[in-house]
């Protein structure tokens, strides 16, 4: 998931980010991130199915924790970004929809686990 997220960010910066407003690029990048990560999570759940609902929930919570820890700690301490711009990506009232990515990462294992049990 880390490599897909890095590739998604690189695609935004190199391919389309400079051809649209920053907010639009942010929103498009959020959608492509949800699609890419959804495909990865779907494949993971198919290959390594959780043993229960609780296990699927635990996987999602673990991944959300890793995602947020990486995002905030890496970009703050290594990338040198202050806390304000990092937190600004979660301001839905300003059109920043990045919060959908960790929400999706958190619920997708449970959702795909249930969908796979029905088929």
ZAMI-918700 format. One record per residue (C-alpha): residue in one letter; x, y, z. Coordinates in Angstrom, 2 decimals. Layout:
# residues N
<atom><resn>a</resn><X>X</X><Y>Y</Y><Z>Z</Z></atom>
...
***
This chain:
# residues 119
<atom><resn>x</resn><X>0.00</X><Y>0.00</Y><Z>0.00</Z></atom>
<atom><resn>x</resn><X>2.91</X><Y>2.34</Y><Z>0.69</Z></atom>
<atom><resn>x</resn><X>4.30</X><Y>1.95</Y><Z>-2.82</Z></atom>
<atom><resn>x</resn><X>0.87</X><Y>2.49</Y><Z>-4.38</Z></atom>
<atom><resn>x</resn><X>0.44</X><Y>5.65</Y><Z>-2.33</Z></atom>
<atom><resn>x</resn><X>3.87</X><Y>6.94</Y><Z>-3.34</Z></atom>
<atom><resn>x</resn><X>3.10</X><Y>6.16</Y><Z>-7.01</Z></atom>
<atom><resn>x</resn><X>-0.25</X><Y>7.93</Y><Z>-6.70</Z></atom>
<atom><resn>x</resn><X>1.43</X><Y>11.02</Y><Z>-5.25</Z></atom>
<atom><resn>x</resn><X>4.09</X><Y>10.94</Y><Z>-7.96</Z></atom>
<atom><resn>x</resn><X>1.43</X><Y>10.69</Y><Z>-10.67</Z></atom>
<atom><resn>x</resn><X>-0.32</X><Y>13.71</Y><Z>-9.19</Z></atom>
<atom><resn>x</resn><X>2.90</X><Y>15.74</Y><Z>-9.05</Z></atom>
<atom><resn>x</resn><X>4.26</X><Y>14.68</Y><Z>-12.44</Z></atom>
<atom><resn>x</resn><X>1.21</X><Y>14.09</Y><Z>-14.64</Z></atom>
<atom><resn>x</resn><X>-1.80</X><Y>16.17</Y><Z>-13.76</Z></atom>
<atom><resn>x</resn><X>-1.16</X><Y>18.30</Y><Z>-10.67</Z></atom>
<atom><resn>x</resn><X>0.20</X><Y>21.28</Y><Z>-12.55</Z></atom>
<atom><resn>x</resn><X>-2.68</X><Y>21.25</Y><Z>-15.07</Z></atom>
<atom><resn>x</resn><X>-5.46</X><Y>21.90</Y><Z>-12.55</Z></atom>
<atom><resn>x</resn><X>-6.16</X><Y>23.75</Y><Z>-9.35</Z></atom>
<atom><resn>x</resn><X>-4.39</X><Y>22.31</Y><Z>-6.32</Z></atom>
<atom><resn>x</resn><X>-7.67</X><Y>21.49</Y><Z>-4.59</Z></atom>
<atom><resn>x</resn><X>-8.94</X><Y>19.63</Y><Z>-7.67</Z></atom>
<atom><resn>x</resn><X>-5.67</X><Y>17.69</Y><Z>-7.90</Z></atom>
<atom><resn>x</resn><X>-5.99</X><Y>16.83</Y><Z>-4.19</Z></atom>
<atom><resn>x</resn><X>-9.53</X><Y>15.56</Y><Z>-4.69</Z></atom>
<atom><resn>x</resn><X>-8.62</X><Y>13.54</Y><Z>-7.79</Z></atom>
<atom><resn>x</resn><X>-5.62</X><Y>12.07</Y><Z>-5.99</Z></atom>
<atom><resn>x</resn><X>-7.90</X><Y>11.07</Y><Z>-3.12</Z></atom>
<atom><resn>x</resn><X>-10.23</X><Y>9.22</Y><Z>-5.51</Z></atom>
<atom><resn>x</resn><X>-7.37</X><Y>7.43</Y><Z>-7.27</Z></atom>
<atom><resn>x</resn><X>-5.88</X><Y>6.52</Y><Z>-3.90</Z></atom>
<atom><resn>x</resn><X>-9.15</X><Y>4.98</Y><Z>-2.76</Z></atom>
<atom><resn>x</resn><X>-9.37</X><Y>2.95</Y><Z>-5.99</Z></atom>
<atom><resn>x</resn><X>-5.74</X><Y>1.77</Y><Z>-5.87</Z></atom>
<atom><resn>x</resn><X>-5.80</X><Y>0.91</Y><Z>-2.19</Z></atom>
<atom><resn>x</resn><X>-9.18</X><Y>-0.76</Y><Z>-2.58</Z></atom>
<atom><resn>x</resn><X>-7.75</X><Y>-3.09</Y><Z>-5.24</Z></atom>
<atom><resn>x</resn><X>-4.78</X><Y>-3.92</Y><Z>-3.03</Z></atom>
<atom><resn>x</resn><X>-6.93</X><Y>-4.54</Y><Z>0.03</Z></atom>
<atom><resn>x</resn><X>-9.35</X><Y>-6.66</Y><Z>-2.00</Z></atom>
<atom><resn>x</resn><X>-6.49</X><Y>-8.86</Y><Z>-3.26</Z></atom>
<atom><resn>x</resn><X>-5.04</X><Y>-9.11</Y><Z>0.26</Z></atom>
<atom><resn>x</resn><X>-8.37</X><Y>-10.18</Y><Z>1.76</Z></atom>
<atom><resn>x</resn><X>-8.85</X><Y>-12.77</Y><Z>-1.01</Z></atom>
<atom><resn>x</resn><X>-5.33</X><Y>-14.19</Y><Z>-0.52</Z></atom>
<atom><resn>x</resn><X>-5.24</X><Y>-13.96</Y><Z>3.29</Z></atom>
<atom><resn>x</resn><X>-8.85</X><Y>-13.95</Y><Z>4.49</Z></atom>
<atom><resn>x</resn><X>-9.42</X><Y>-12.72</Y><Z>8.02</Z></atom>
<atom><resn>x</resn><X>-10.59</X><Y>-15.40</Y><Z>10.41</Z></atom>
<atom><resn>x</resn><X>-13.53</X><Y>-13.36</Y><Z>11.74</Z></atom>
<atom><resn>x</resn><X>-15.26</X><Y>-10.00</Y><Z>11.69</Z></atom>
<atom><resn>x</resn><X>-13.11</X><Y>-8.90</Y><Z>14.62</Z></atom>
<atom><resn>x</resn><X>-9.95</X><Y>-9.92</Y><Z>12.75</Z></atom>
<atom><resn>x</resn><X>-11.01</X><Y>-7.91</Y><Z>9.68</Z></atom>
<atom><resn>x</resn><X>-11.74</X><Y>-4.88</Y><Z>11.88</Z></atom>
<atom><resn>x</resn><X>-8.37</X><Y>-5.27</Y><Z>13.63</Z></atom>
<atom><resn>x</resn><X>-6.57</X><Y>-5.39</Y><Z>10.27</Z></atom>
<atom><resn>x</resn><X>-8.30</X><Y>-2.18</Y><Z>9.17</Z></atom>
<atom><resn>x</resn><X>-7.53</X><Y>-0.39</Y><Z>12.44</Z></atom>
<atom><resn>x</resn><X>-3.90</X><Y>-1.53</Y><Z>12.28</Z></atom>
<atom><resn>x</resn><X>-3.54</X><Y>-0.24</Y><Z>8.71</Z></atom>
<atom><resn>x</resn><X>-5.16</X><Y>3.09</Y><Z>9.61</Z></atom>
<atom><resn>x</resn><X>-2.77</X><Y>3.46</Y><Z>12.55</Z></atom>
<atom><resn>x</resn><X>0.24</X><Y>2.74</Y><Z>10.32</Z></atom>
<atom><resn>x</resn><X>-1.05</X><Y>5.11</Y><Z>7.63</Z></atom>
<atom><resn>x</resn><X>-1.61</X><Y>8.02</Y><Z>10.00</Z></atom>
<atom><resn>x</resn><X>1.64</X><Y>7.40</Y><Z>11.86</Z></atom>
<atom><resn>x</resn><X>3.59</X><Y>7.38</Y><Z>8.61</Z></atom>
<atom><resn>x</resn><X>1.78</X><Y>10.39</Y><Z>7.22</Z></atom>
<atom><resn>x</resn><X>2.19</X><Y>12.59</Y><Z>10.25</Z></atom>
<atom><resn>x</resn><X>5.52</X><Y>11.39</Y><Z>11.62</Z></atom>
<atom><resn>x</resn><X>7.36</X><Y>11.01</Y><Z>8.31</Z></atom>
<atom><resn>x</resn><X>6.16</X><Y>14.24</Y><Z>6.77</Z></atom>
<atom><resn>x</resn><X>6.68</X><Y>16.19</Y><Z>9.99</Z></atom>
<atom><resn>x</resn><X>10.03</X><Y>14.86</Y><Z>11.18</Z></atom>
<atom><resn>x</resn><X>11.61</X><Y>13.84</Y><Z>7.87</Z></atom>
<atom><resn>x</resn><X>9.76</X><Y>16.07</Y><Z>5.41</Z></atom>
<atom><resn>x</resn><X>9.95</X><Y>19.11</Y><Z>7.66</Z></atom>
<atom><resn>x</resn><X>6.27</X><Y>20.04</Y><Z>7.32</Z></atom>
<atom><resn>x</resn><X>4.65</X><Y>21.78</Y><Z>10.27</Z></atom>
<atom><resn>x</resn><X>1.59</X><Y>20.24</Y><Z>11.88</Z></atom>
<atom><resn>x</resn><X>-0.83</X><Y>22.86</Y><Z>10.45</Z></atom>
<atom><resn>x</resn><X>-0.56</X><Y>21.89</Y><Z>6.75</Z></atom>
<atom><resn>x</resn><X>-0.64</X><Y>18.21</Y><Z>7.65</Z></atom>
<atom><resn>x</resn><X>-3.85</X><Y>18.66</Y><Z>9.59</Z></atom>
<atom><resn>x</resn><X>-5.28</X><Y>20.97</Y><Z>6.89</Z></atom>
<atom><resn>x</resn><X>-5.63</X><Y>17.97</Y><Z>4.56</Z></atom>
<atom><resn>x</resn><X>-8.42</X><Y>16.77</Y><Z>6.87</Z></atom>
<atom><resn>x</resn><X>-10.47</X><Y>19.98</Y><Z>6.66</Z></atom>
<atom><resn>x</resn><X>-13.53</X><Y>18.77</Y><Z>4.79</Z></atom>
<atom><resn>x</resn><X>-15.14</X><Y>22.22</Y><Z>5.03</Z></atom>
<atom><resn>x</resn><X>-12.30</X><Y>23.54</Y><Z>2.85</Z></atom>
<atom><resn>x</resn><X>-12.84</X><Y>20.78</Y><Z>0.27</Z></atom>
<atom><resn>x</resn><X>-9.99</X><Y>18.65</Y><Z>1.58</Z></atom>
<atom><resn>x</resn><X>-11.31</X><Y>15.09</Y><Z>1.36</Z></atom>
<atom><resn>x</resn><X>-8.20</X><Y>13.14</Y><Z>2.35</Z></atom>
<atom><resn>x</resn><X>-10.00</X><Y>11.87</Y><Z>5.47</Z></atom>
<atom><resn>x</resn><X>-11.82</X><Y>9.46</Y><Z>3.14</Z></atom>
<atom><resn>x</resn><X>-8.58</X><Y>7.54</Y><Z>2.54</Z></atom>
<atom><resn>x</resn><X>-7.95</X><Y>6.44</Y><Z>6.15</Z></atom>
<atom><resn>x</resn><X>-11.66</X><Y>5.80</Y><Z>6.60</Z></atom>
<atom><resn>x</resn><X>-11.60</X><Y>3.58</Y><Z>3.50</Z></atom>
<atom><resn>x</resn><X>-8.44</X><Y>1.78</Y><Z>4.67</Z></atom>
<atom><resn>x</resn><X>-10.16</X><Y>1.13</Y><Z>7.98</Z></atom>
<atom><resn>x</resn><X>-13.43</X><Y>-0.28</Y><Z>6.65</Z></atom>
<atom><resn>x</resn><X>-12.31</X><Y>-1.98</Y><Z>3.42</Z></atom>
<atom><resn>x</resn><X>-10.94</X><Y>-5.19</Y><Z>5.02</Z></atom>
<atom><resn>x</resn><X>-14.23</X><Y>-5.74</Y><Z>6.83</Z></atom>
<atom><resn>x</resn><X>-16.28</X><Y>-4.88</Y><Z>3.74</Z></atom>
<atom><resn>x</resn><X>-14.29</X><Y>-7.14</Y><Z>1.41</Z></atom>
<atom><resn>x</resn><X>-14.29</X><Y>-9.93</Y><Z>4.00</Z></atom>
<atom><resn>x</resn><X>-18.08</X><Y>-9.85</Y><Z>4.08</Z></atom>
<atom><resn>x</resn><X>-18.37</X><Y>-9.65</Y><Z>0.29</Z></atom>
<atom><resn>x</resn><X>-16.04</X><Y>-12.62</Y><Z>-0.13</Z></atom>
<atom><resn>x</resn><X>-18.04</X><Y>-14.72</Y><Z>2.33</Z></atom>
<atom><resn>x</resn><X>-21.22</X><Y>-14.14</Y><Z>0.31</Z></atom>
<atom><resn>x</resn><X>-19.72</X><Y>-15.38</Y><Z>-2.94</Z></atom>
***
